[in-house]
């Protein structure tokens, strides 16, 4: 899964009086709460994501629904008692959106977090030690990058009946390679810096420098790439379910809702398709816009933000994506 090329956030350097100061690598703005709170795209994406998490996980506490088949309520349009109607099994569509969203978001966050942690450790070790270690580790990354992720996932899903945990493991195993190369590149750019020489002269081992300095200075990249990983994972699960090769019932996600709804779309049952499609698009776009905004913050890209203040835009969440 492709990740954007990023600019390093910050580098810790020795201060004049024996302490540590923070210097910005490449003049970047760095990733901070202040910059995040003042970035409208980041805040818009975060608010939408938080709202969807509340909708999926807190909503069922207030909106009670049954997931049992009810032929009496089959294919009912939106109305009293069923704000978004019912599906071909007589199950409330709004309730299924909440249930399906739980599975989709759980997978997205799990894959995004796990792949980022693995990539950070792997890439930092590779870049820090260099030489033969780096060469061997990067050849493994090259092999993984040569594997068509989604095609392989489809093949495995067709051969075996996968549950949610197994899909998480497969996506994680295939998603960390790109991120590890970004982390490695960040570490390689930091190795010649004065703070590394100073730490080495003071007796710090490679592992201490790696944990104390290198990994913290890659967190900006990791946070940005994790958001894109979450979006890609949600799309992958939805695509598998839509193709009919996702986890078997009673498992449900937004792709499952789309599969059943498309079959009935020509019968005029639009409420079985469009709500799930709309929610899926909103969530994925929100994660991608959050990632774009975090990338701008990390790289210190202020130019576009200044220009946006000077003129009105038709869209609150612009779809154009540009990586510096």
GIQUI-V508244 format. One record per pair of residues at least 12 apart in sequence whose C-alpha atoms are under 10 Angstrom apart, sorted by the first residue. I is the first residue (numbers start at 1). J is the second residue. D is the distance in Angstrom with one decimal. If there is no record, write none. Layout:
# GIQUI-V508244
I&J&D, I&J&D
This chain:
# GIQUI-V508244
1&145&8.7, 1&148&9.2, 1&149&7.4, 1&150&9.0, 1&171&9.6, 1&174&8.1, 1&175&5.9, 1&176&8.4, 1&177&8.6, 1&178&7.0, 1&179&9.0, 1&225&10.0, 1&228&8.6, 1&229&7.3, 1&232&7.2, 1&233&9.1, 2&145&9.6, 2&175&8.7, 2&177&9.6, 2&178&6.5, 2&179&8.5, 2&225&9.1, 2&228&8.5, 2&229&8.7, 2&232&9.2, 3&175&9.8, 3&177&10.0, 3&178&6.5, 3&179&6.7, 3&181&9.9, 3&182&8.5, 3&221&9.8, 3&224&8.8, 3&225&6.0, 3&226&9.1, 3&227&9.8, 3&228&7.0, 3&229&8.1, 3&291&9.9, 4&178&9.4, 4&179&9.1, 4&182&8.8, 4&221&9.2, 4&224&8.6, 4&225&7.3, 4&228&8.8, 4&291&9.2, 4&292&8.8, 4&295&8.2, 4&322&9.3, 4&323&6.6, 4&324&8.8, 5&179&9.7, 5&182&7.3, 5&221&8.9, 5&225&9.5, 5&295&8.9, 5&299&9.9, 5&323&6.8, 5&324&7.4, 6&182&7.7, 6&183&9.8, 6&185&9.9, 6&186&9.0, 6&220&8.9, 6&221&6.6, 6&224&8.7, 6&225&9.3, 6&295&6.7, 6&296&8.9, 6&298&7.7, 6&299&6.6, 6&323&7.6, 6&324&7.1, 7&25&7.9, 7&26&7.2, 7&27&9.3, 7&28&7.2, 7&29&9.9, 7&30&9.4, 7&182&9.6, 7&186&8.2, 7&220&9.0, 7&221&8.0, 7&295&8.2, 7&296&9.2, 7&297&9.8, 7&298&6.7, 7&299&4.9, 7&300&8.4, 7&301&9.9, 7&323&9.7, 7&324&7.8, 8&24&8.0, 8&25&5.7, 8&26&6.9, 8&27&9.0, 8&28&7.1, 8&29&9.5, 8&30&7.9, 8&31&9.9, 8&182&9.8, 8&183&9.5, 8&185&9.5, 8&186&6.4, 8&187&9.4, 8&189&8.7, 8&190&9.1, 8&217&7.5, 8&218&7.2, 8&219&9.4, 8&220&7.4, 8&221&7.3, 8&298&6.9, 8&299&6.8, 8&300&9.6, 9&23&9.0, 9&24&6.2, 9&25&5.9, 9&26&8.0, 9&27&8.5, 9&28&5.9, 9&29&6.9, 9&30&4.4, 9&31&6.6, 9&32&9.8, 9&186&9.4, 9&216&9.8, 9&217&6.6, 9&218&7.5, 9&219&8.2, 9&220&6.0, 9&221&7.8, 9&295&9.8, 9&297&8.7, 9&298&5.2, 9&299&6.6, 9&300&8.4, 10&22&6.7, 10&23&5.7, 10&24&4.3, 10&25&5.1, 10&26&8.4, 10&27&8.7, 10&28&7.4, 10&29&8.2, 10&30&5.9, 10&31&8.4, 10&190&9.9, 10&216&8.9, 10&217&5.9, 10&218&8.5, 10&219&9.6, 10&220&8.5, 10&298&8.7, 10&299&9.9, 11&23&5.2, 11&24&5.8, 11&25&5.9, 11&26&9.7, 11&30&9.6, 11&190&7.6, 11&193&8.7, 11&195&8.5, 11&213&7.8, 11&214&8.4, 11&216&8.8, 11&217&6.0, 11&218&9.3, 12&24&8.4, 12&25&9.4, 12&190&9.7, 12&193&9.5, 12&194&9.5, 12&195&6.8, 12&196&9.2, 12&212&9.5, 12&213&6.7, 12&214&9.0, 12&216&9.2, 12&217&7.8, 13&193&8.2, 13&194&6.9, 13&195&4.6, 13&196&8.1, 13&198&8.6, 13&199&9.4, 13&213&9.2, 14&194&7.9, 14&195&5.7, 14&196&9.2, 14&198&7.3, 14&199&8.6, 15&195&9.3, 20&195&9.0, 21&195&9.9, 24&298&9.9, 24&299&9.9, 24&300&9.6, 25&186&10.0, 25&189&9.3, 25&190&8.8, 25&217&9.5, 25&298&10.0, 25&299&9.1, 26&299&8.1, 26&300&8.9, 27&298&9.9, 27&299&8.0, 27&300&7.1, 27&301&9.9, 28&296&9.2, 28&297&7.8, 28&298&6.2, 28&299&4.8, 28&300&4.2, 28&301&7.6, 28&302&9.6, 29&296&8.7, 29&297&6.0, 29&298&5.9, 29&299&6.2, 29&300&4.1, 29&301&7.7, 29&302&8.6, 30&217&9.7, 30&220&7.4, 30&294&9.5, 30&295&9.7, 30&296&9.4, 30&297&6.3, 30&298&4.6, 30&299&6.9, 30&300&6.7, 31&219&8.7, 31&220&6.0, 31&221&9.4, 31&223&9.3, 31&224&9.8, 31&294&7.4, 31&295&8.9, 31&296&9.4, 31&297&6.0, 31&298&5.1, 31&299&8.7, 31&300&8.9, 32&220&9.3, 32&294&9.7, 32&297&8.3, 32&298&8.7, 35&294&9.1, 35&296&10.0, 35&297&6.7, 35&298&9.2, 35&300&9.6, 36&290&9.8, 36&293&8.3, 36&294&7.4, 36&297&7.3, 36&298&9.8, 38&297&10.0, 39&290&9.7, 39&293&7.1, 39&294&8.7, 39&296&9.2, 39&297&8.1, 39&305&8.2, 40&290&9.7, 40&293&8.3, 40&305&9.1, 40&316&8.6, 40&317&8.7, 41&286&9.0, 41&289&6.5, 41&290&6.5, 41&291&9.4, 41&292&8.2, 41&293&5.8, 41&294&8.9, 41&305&9.7, 41&316&7.9, 41&317&6.4, 41&318&8.2, 42&286&8.9, 42&287&9.3, 42&288&9.8, 42&289&6.9, 42&290&4.8, 42&291&7.8, 42&292&8.0, 42&293&5.1, 42&294&6.6, 42&295&9.8, 42&296&9.6, 42&297&9.2, 42&317&9.5, 43&286&9.9, 43&289&9.7, 43&290&7.7, 43&293&8.9, 44&286&7.7, 44&289&8.4, 44&290&7.8, 44&293&9.8, 44&316&8.1, 44&317&7.3, 45&282&9.5, 45&283&8.7, 45&284&9.8, 45&285&8.1, 45&286&4.5, 45&287&6.3, 45&288&8.1, 45&289&6.0, 45&290&5.0, 45&291&8.7, 45&292&9.8, 45&293&8.8, 45&317&8.1, 46&286&7.3, 46&287&7.9, 46&289&9.1, 46&290&6.6, 46&291&10.0, 47&286&8.8, 47&290&9.9, 48&282&8.0, 48&283&7.3, 48&285&9.7, 48&286&6.4, 48&287&8.8, 48&290&9.8, 49&105&9.7, 49&282&8.9, 49&283&6.5, 49&284&9.2, 49&285&9.8, 49&286&6.5, 49&287&7.2, 49&290&9.3, 50&283&10.0, 51&283&9.8, 52&98&9.0, 52&101&8.1, 52&102&9.6, 52&105&9.1, 52&279&8.5, 52&282&9.2, 52&283&7.4, 53&98&9.3, 53&101&8.1, 53&102&8.0, 53&105&7.7, 53&106&9.8, 53&283&9.8, 54&98&9.5, 55&97&9.1, 55&98&6.6, 55&99&9.9, 55&101&8.5, 55&102&9.3, 56&95&9.0, 56&96&9.6, 56&97&7.5, 56&98&4.3, 56&99&6.6, 56&100&8.0, 56&101&5.6, 56&102&5.7, 56&103&9.3, 56&104&9.8, 56&105&8.7, 57&98&7.2, 57&99&8.2, 57&101&8.3, 57&102&6.5, 57&105&9.8, 58&98&9.0, 59&94&9.9, 59&95&8.8, 59&98&7.1, 59&99&9.7, 60&94&9.8, 60&95&7.3, 60&98&7.0, 60&99&8.3, 63&94&9.0, 63&95&7.7, 63&98&9.7, 64&92&9.8, 64&95&7.7, 65&81&9.7, 65&82&9.2, 65&91&8.2, 65&92&6.7, 65&93&9.5, 65&94&8.6, 65&95&5.9, 65&96&8.8, 66&90&9.6, 66&91&6.8, 66&92&7.3, 66&95&7.7, 66&96&9.2, 67&89&9.2, 67&90&8.8, 67&91&5.8, 67&92&7.6, 67&93&9.8, 67&95&7.9, 67&96&7.6, 67&99&9.2, 67&250&9.2, 68&89&8.2, 68&90&8.1, 68&91&6.7, 68&92&9.6, 69&87&9.6, 69&88&8.9, 69&89&5.1, 69&90&5.7, 69&91&6.1, 69&92&9.7, 70&86&9.5, 70&87&9.7, 70&88&9.2, 70&89&6.1, 70&90&4.6, 70&91&6.6, 70&92&9.6, 71&87&9.9, 71&88&8.2, 71&89&6.2, 71&90&5.5, 71&91&8.9, 72&89&9.1, 72&90&6.8, 73&85&8.9, 73&86&6.7, 73&87&8.4, 73&88&8.7, 73&89&7.8, 73&90&4.5, 73&91&7.5, 73&92&8.8, 74&86&6.2, 74&87&6.1, 74&88&5.2, 74&89&5.5, 74&90&3.8, 74&91&7.5, 74&92&9.4, 75&87&5.0, 75&88&5.2, 75&89&7.5, 75&90&6.2, 75&91&8.7, 75&92&9.6, 75&93&9.8, 75&264&9.1, 75&267&10.0, 75&268&9.9, 75&269&7.1, 75&271&9.2, 75&272&8.5, 76&88&8.6, 76&90&7.5, 76&91&9.5, 76&92&9.1, 76&93&9.9, 76&269&8.6, 76&271&9.3, 76&272&10.0, 77&93&9.9, 77&268&9.8, 77&269&7.4, 77&270&8.8, 77&271&7.1, 77&272&9.1, 78&92&9.6, 78&93&9.1, 78&94&9.8, 78&271&7.4, 82&94&7.5, 82&95&9.1, 83&95&9.8, 83&271&9.9, 84&97&9.7, 84&270&10.0, 84&271&6.3, 84&272&8.2, 84&275&7.9, 85&269&9.1, 85&270&9.7, 85&271&6.5, 85&272&7.8, 86&269&9.4, 86&271&8.0, 86&272&7.4, 87&257&8.8, 87&260&7.9, 87&261&7.5, 87&264&9.1, 87&269&8.5, 87&271&8.3, 87&272&6.0, 87&273&9.6, 88&260&7.7, 88&261&8.3, 88&263&9.7, 88&264&8.1, 88&269&9.4, 88&272&8.5, 89&260&9.7, 92&272&9.9, 93&257&8.5, 93&271&7.9, 93&272&6.9, 93&273&9.6, 93&275&8.4, 93&276&8.7, 94&271&9.8, 94&272&9.8, 94&275&8.4, 94&276&9.1, 96&252&7.7, 96&253&8.1, 96&254&8.4, 96&256&9.7, 96&257&7.7, 96&276&9.1, 97&252&9.0, 97&253&7.7, 97&254&6.8, 97&257&7.8, 97&275&8.0, 97&276&6.5, 97&279&8.3, 97&280&9.8, 98&252&9.9, 98&253&8.9, 98&254&9.2, 98&276&9.9, 99&251&9.1, 99&252&6.9, 99&253&7.0, 99&254&8.8, 100&238&9.8, 100&251&8.1, 100&252&5.0, 100&253&3.5, 100&254&5.2, 100&255&8.3, 100&256&7.9, 100&257&7.9, 100&276&9.0, 101&234&9.6, 101&252&8.6, 101&253&6.0, 101&254&6.4, 101&255&9.9, 101&276&9.3, 101&279&8.8, 101&280&8.7, 101&283&9.8, 102&252&9.1, 102&253&7.6, 102&254&9.5, 103&164&7.9, 103&234&9.2, 103&237&9.2, 103&251&8.2, 103&252&7.2, 103&253&5.8, 103&254&8.6, 104&164&9.4, 104&230&9.5, 104&231&9.8, 104&233&8.4, 104&234&5.6, 104&235&8.7, 104&236&9.7, 104&237&7.1, 104&238&7.7, 104&252&8.9, 104&253&5.9, 104&254&7.1, 104&255&9.0, 104&280&9.3, 105&230&8.1, 105&231&9.3, 105&233&9.1, 105&234&7.0, 105&253&9.3, 105&283&9.3, 106&164&9.3, 106&168&9.3, 106&230&9.6, 106&234&9.1, 107&164&7.3, 107&165&8.2, 107&167&8.2, 107&168&6.1, 107&169&9.8, 107&171&9.4, 107&230&8.0, 107&233&7.0, 107&234&6.9, 107&236&10.0, 107&237&8.1, 108&168&8.4, 108&171&9.7, 108&226&9.5, 108&227&9.1, 108&228&9.7, 108&229&7.4, 108&230&4.3, 108&231&6.7, 108&232&7.8, 108&233&5.2, 108&234&5.3, 108&235&8.9, 108&236&9.4, 108&237&8.8, 109&168&9.8, 109&226&8.5, 109&227&8.7, 109&229&8.5, 109&230&5.7, 109&231&9.1, 109&233&8.6, 109&234&9.0, 110&165&9.5, 110&168&7.0, 110&169&9.2, 110&171&9.8, 110&172&8.4, 110&229&9.8, 110&230&8.1, 110&233&9.3, 111&167&9.2, 111&168&5.8, 111&169&7.7, 111&170&9.1, 111&171&6.6, 111&172&5.2, 111&173&9.1, 111&174&10.0, 111&175&8.1, 111&176&9.3, 111&226&8.6, 111&229&7.1, 111&230&6.7, 111&231&10.0, 111&232&9.5, 111&233&6.9, 111&234&9.4, 112&168&9.6, 112&171&9.3, 112&172&7.7, 112&175&8.5, 112&176&9.0, 112&222&9.6, 112&223&9.4, 112&225&8.2, 112&226&4.9, 112&227&6.9, 112&228&7.9, 112&229&5.0, 112&230&4.9, 112&231&8.6, 112&232&9.0, 112&233&7.7, 113&172&8.9, 113&222&9.3, 113&223&9.2, 113&225&9.9, 113&226&6.5, 113&227&9.2, 113&229&8.6, 113&230&8.3, 114&168&9.1, 114&169&9.0, 114&171&9.8, 114&172&6.4, 114&173&9.1, 114&175&9.4, 114&176&8.4, 114&226&9.2, 115&168&9.9, 115&169&9.5, 115&171&8.4, 115&172&5.1, 115&173&7.3, 115&174&8.4, 115&175&6.1, 115&176&4.7, 115&177&8.5, 115&178&9.9, 115&179&8.1, 115&180&9.2, 115&222&9.7, 115&225&9.7, 115&226&8.0, 115&229&8.1, 115&230&9.9, 116&172&8.8, 116&175&8.6, 116&176&6.4, 116&177&9.5, 116&178&9.9, 116&179&6.9, 116&180&8.1, 116&183&9.8, 116&219&9.7, 116&221&9.6, 116&222&6.1, 116&223&8.2, 116&224&9.9, 116&225&7.6, 116&226&6.1, 116&227&9.9, 116&229&8.5, 117&176&8.5, 117&179&9.7, 117&180&9.5, 117&222&8.2, 117&226&9.4, 118&172&8.8, 118&173&9.1, 118&175&9.7, 118&176&6.6, 118&177&9.0, 118&179&9.1, 118&180&7.9, 119&172&9.9, 119&175&8.7, 119&176&5.0, 119&177&6.5, 119&178&8.0, 119&179&5.6, 119&180&4.2, 119&181&8.0, 119&182&8.9, 119&183&7.3, 119&184&9.1, 119&222&8.6, 120&176&8.6, 120&177&9.9, 120&179&7.4, 120&180&5.9, 120&181&9.2, 120&182&8.9, 120&183&6.1, 120&184&8.3, 120&214&9.9, 120&215&7.2, 120&216&10.0, 120&218&7.6, 120&219&8.4, 120&221&9.3, 120&222&7.2, 121&180&8.0, 121&183&8.7, 121&184&9.5, 121&210&9.4, 121&211&9.5, 121&215&7.8, 122&134&9.9, 122&137&8.1, 122&138&9.6, 122&141&9.8, 122&176&9.1, 122&177&9.0, 122&179&9.6, 122&180&6.2, 122&181&9.0, 122&183&8.4, 122&184&8.1, 123&137&8.6, 123&138&8.7, 123&141&9.6, 123&176&9.6, 123&177&8.7, 123&178&9.7, 123&179&7.9, 123&180&4.3, 123&181&6.1, 123&182&7.5, 123&183&5.1, 123&184&4.4, 123&185&8.1, 123&186&8.9, 123&187&8.0, 123&188&9.8, 123&215&9.5, 123&218&9.9, 124&180&7.7, 124&181&9.1, 124&182&9.5, 124&183&6.1, 124&184&5.4, 124&185&8.8, 124&186&8.3, 124&187&6.1, 124&188&8.7, 124&210&7.0, 124&211&9.1, 124&214&7.0, 124&215&6.7, 124&218&8.5, 125&137&9.1, 125&180&9.8, 125&183&9.5, 125&184&7.8, 125&187&8.8, 125&206&9.4, 125&207&8.6, 125&210&7.5, 125&211&9.8, 125&214&9.5, 125&215&9.4, 126&138&7.5, 126&180&8.8, 126&181&9.1, 126&183&9.2, 126&184&6.3, 126&185&9.6, 126&187&8.7, 126&188&9.1, 127&180&9.6, 127&181&9.0, 127&183&7.9, 127&184&4.6, 127&185&7.0, 127&186&8.1, 127&187&5.5, 127&188&5.4, 127&189&9.1, 127&190&9.5, 127&191&8.4, 127&210&9.6, 127&214&9.6, 128&184&7.9, 128&187&6.4, 128&188&7.0, 128&190&9.2, 128&191&7.2, 128&206&7.4, 128&207&8.7, 128&209&8.8, 128&210&6.9, 128&214&8.2, 129&188&9.7, 129&191&10.0, 129&206&7.7, 129&207&9.3, 129&210&9.5, 130&184&9.7, 130&188&8.6, 134&184&9.2, 138&177&9.1, 138&180&9.1, 138&181&8.0, 138&184&9.3, 140&177&8.7, 141&174&9.9, 141&176&8.8, 141&177&5.4, 141&178&7.8, 141&180&8.0, 141&181&7.9, 142&177&8.0, 142&178&9.2, 142&181&9.6, 143&177&9.2, 144&173&8.9, 144&174&6.8, 144&175&8.8, 144&176&9.1, 144&177&6.6, 144&178&9.0, 145&174&8.1, 145&175&8.9, 145&176&9.5, 145&177&6.5, 145&178&7.2, 147&174&8.2, 148&174&9.0, 149&170&9.3, 149&171&8.0, 149&173&9.7, 149&174&6.2, 149&175&8.0, 149&236&9.8, 150&171&8.8, 150&174&9.2, 150&236&7.3, 150&239&9.5, 150&240&9.3, 152&170&9.5, 152&174&9.4, 153&167&8.3, 153&170&7.4, 153&171&7.8, 153&174&9.2, 153&236&8.8, 153&237&9.9, 153&240&8.5, 154&236&9.6, 154&239&9.4, 154&240&7.1, 154&243&9.2, 154&245&7.6, 154&246&9.2, 155&245&9.6, 156&170&9.2, 156&245&9.6, 157&240&8.0, 157&244&9.6, 157&245&5.9, 157&246&7.0, 157&247&8.7, 158&240&9.8, 158&244&9.4, 158&245&6.3, 158&246&9.0, 159&245&9.5, 160&245&9.2, 160&247&10.0, 161&245&7.8, 161&246&7.8, 161&247&6.7, 161&248&7.5, 162&245&8.4, 162&246&6.8, 162&247&5.4, 162&248&7.9, 163&246&7.7, 163&247&4.9, 163&248&7.5, 163&251&8.5, 164&237&8.9, 164&246&8.5, 164&247&6.5, 164&248&9.7, 164&251&8.5, 165&247&9.8, 166&247&9.5, 167&233&9.6, 167&236&9.6, 167&237&8.0, 167&240&9.9, 167&246&8.8, 167&247&8.7, 168&233&8.6, 168&237&9.3, 171&229&9.6, 171&232&9.6, 171&233&7.2, 171&236&8.6, 171&237&9.5, 172&229&9.4, 172&233&9.1, 175&229&7.5, 175&232&9.5, 175&233&9.1, 176&225&9.8, 176&226&9.8, 176&229&9.0, 178&225&9.3, 179&221&8.4, 179&222&7.6, 179&225&6.9, 179&226&8.8, 179&229&9.5, 180&222&9.3, 182&218&8.9, 182&221&7.6, 182&222&8.9, 182&225&9.4, 183&214&9.3, 183&215&8.6, 183&217&9.4, 183&218&6.2, 183&219&9.0, 183&220&10.0, 183&221&7.2, 183&222&7.8, 184&214&9.9, 184&218&9.2, 185&218&9.8, 186&214&8.4, 186&215&9.6, 186&217&8.2, 186&218&6.7, 186&221&8.6, 187&210&8.8, 187&213&9.6, 187&214&6.1, 187&215&8.2, 187&217&8.3, 187&218&7.7, 188&214&9.5, 190&213&9.2, 190&214&7.4, 190&217&8.8, 191&209&9.7, 191&210&9.9, 191&214&8.5, 195&209&9.5, 195&213&8.9, 196&209&7.2, 196&210&9.7, 196&213&8.4, 196&214&9.3, 199&213&9.6, 219&298&9.9, 220&294&8.2, 220&295&8.3, 220&297&9.1, 220&298&6.2, 220&299&9.3, 221&294&9.0, 221&295&7.8, 221&298&7.7, 221&299&9.6, 223&291&8.1, 223&294&7.9, 223&295&9.1, 223&298&9.8, 224&287&9.8, 224&288&9.4, 224&290&8.1, 224&291&5.1, 224&292&7.7, 224&293&8.6, 224&294&5.8, 224&295&6.0, 224&296&9.7, 224&297&9.8, 224&298&8.5, 225&288&9.8, 225&291&7.0, 225&292&9.6, 225&294&9.4, 225&295&8.7, 226&287&9.4, 226&291&8.1, 227&284&9.5, 227&286&9.4, 227&287&5.6, 227&288&6.7, 227&289&9.0, 227&290&7.1, 227&291&5.4, 227&292&9.1, 227&294&9.2, 228&284&8.8, 228&285&9.9, 228&287&6.6, 228&288&5.8, 228&289&9.1, 228&290&8.7, 228&291&6.1, 228&292&8.8, 229&287&9.0, 229&288&9.2, 229&291&9.6, 230&283&10.0, 230&284&8.3, 230&287&7.3, 230&288&9.0, 231&280&9.7, 231&281&9.9, 231&283&7.7, 231&284&5.0, 231&285&7.9, 231&286&8.6, 231&287&5.8, 231&288&6.7, 231&291&9.6, 232&284&7.9, 232&287&9.4, 232&288&9.2, 233&284&9.6, 234&253&9.5, 234&254&9.0, 234&255&9.3, 234&280&8.3, 234&283&8.9, 234&284&7.5, 235&254&9.5, 235&255&8.5, 235&280&8.1, 235&281&9.2, 235&283&10.0, 235&284&7.6, 236&255&9.3, 237&253&8.0, 237&254&8.7, 237&255&7.2, 237&256&9.5, 238&252&9.8, 238&253&6.9, 238&254&6.0, 238&255&3.9, 238&256&7.1, 238&257&9.2, 238&258&8.5, 238&259&9.5, 238&280&8.5, 239&254&9.3, 239&255&6.2, 239&256&9.0, 239&258&9.6, 239&259&9.6, 240&255&7.4, 240&256&8.8, 241&253&7.5, 241&254&8.1, 241&255&4.9, 241&256&5.1, 241&257&8.7, 241&258&8.5, 241&259&7.3, 242&254&8.6, 242&255&4.8, 242&256&5.7, 242&257&8.1, 242&258&6.4, 242&259&5.0, 242&260&8.6, 242&262&9.5, 243&255&8.4, 243&256&8.9, 243&258&9.9, 243&259&7.6, 244&256&7.9, 244&259&7.6, 253&276&9.2, 253&280&10.0, 254&273&9.7, 254&275&9.5, 254&276&5.7, 254&277&7.6, 254&278&10.0, 254&279&8.2, 254&280&6.8, 255&273&10.0, 255&276&7.9, 255&277&8.4, 255&280&8.5, 256&276&9.2, 257&272&7.1, 257&273&7.1, 257&274&9.8, 257&275&9.2, 257&276&6.4, 257&277&8.7, 258&272&7.3, 258&273&5.4, 258&274&8.2, 258&275&9.1, 258&276&6.4, 258&277&6.9, 258&280&9.9, 259&272&9.3, 259&273&8.3, 260&272&7.4, 260&273&8.0, 261&273&4.6, 261&274&8.4, 261&275&9.9, 261&276&8.9, 261&277&9.9, 262&274&9.4, 285&317&8.7, 285&318&9.8, 285&319&8.1, 286&317&8.3, 288&319&9.1, 288&321&9.0, 289&317&7.3, 289&318&7.9, 289&319&7.6, 289&320&9.2, 289&321&8.3, 290&317&9.8, 292&319&9.9, 292&320&9.5, 292&321&6.9, 292&322&7.8, 292&323&7.7, 293&305&10.0, 293&321&9.6, 295&322&9.6, 295&323&7.6, 295&324&8.5, 296&322&9.2, 296&323&7.9, 296&324&7.9, 299&323&9.3, 299&324&7.4, 300&324&9.5, 301&323&9.4, 301&324&7.6
